[in-house]
């Protein structure tokens, strides 16, 4: 049983403020309800971290679309976002349309081989990647796929997510910036 604490109260307050301060997320919440935000990394300081780290580019490859909220945030920083997911969550299309986000391409894939096909369909021409897929099984494979873009943002860099934690902590320290809650940006140095 989880007990209420000041720490939990603070976390909830920060998450509520994340939605209230962001007009796009507030519109999503008002239209689709609180479930649209469930398990979303937008609560972990994604927008602020991208802004502070100066992340921008022409095209981003996202692994893990779910309801499309992260893709909507990424679309603020990239001209185009190509988002792949093994789960066909139809709601993402309604969310992106409601938010008037038109620079996200959603692709449903059945396997890691299919992810690679989408990557190759765009010639591997990506300026960044965001990994929030099946952490337990695909972290290494996903990173191997997108590593060549030279800039990869990881979600759930927490000790209780060992595949992500271990991979990020195996990268050169001077190439990794930690921010938000459980976010890490790897930028390959020449």
Beta strands, then each sheet from edge to edge (+ up, - down):
strand 1: 57-63
strand 2: 78-85
strand 3: 104-108
strand 4: 128-131
strand 5: 151-155
strand 6: 176-179
strand 7: 183-187
sheet 1: 3+ 2+ 1+ 4+ 5+ 7- 6+
end
